[in-house]
Amino acid sequence: TVNRSPHVDKKSREQFEMRTHKRLLDILSPTQETVDALMKLDLPAGVDVEIKAFGKK
């Protein structure tokens, strides 16, 4: 909760909330094209993609 104005009006306030959404995609046999396409995604501000690569055992 923050004041709407920097002045005296304490009764005038605004409330904000932050939400976090997560998704997990398991790509079992990614090609180099798939990895490149994921790295080049054009995403809006505040959206982040994390890519973790694991080698086969």
Stockholm file with secondary structure:
# STOCKHOLM 1.0

chainA/1-57         TVNRSPHVDKKSREQFEMRTHKRLLDILSPTQETVDALMKLDLPAGVDVEIKAFGKK
#=GR chainA/1-57 SS CEESSSSSCCSCEECCCCCCCCCCCCCSSCCHHHHHHHHTCCCCTTCCCCCCCCCCC
#=GC SS_cons        CEESSSSSCCSCEECCCCCCCCCCCCCSSCCHHHHHHHHTCCCCTTCCCCCCCCCCC
//
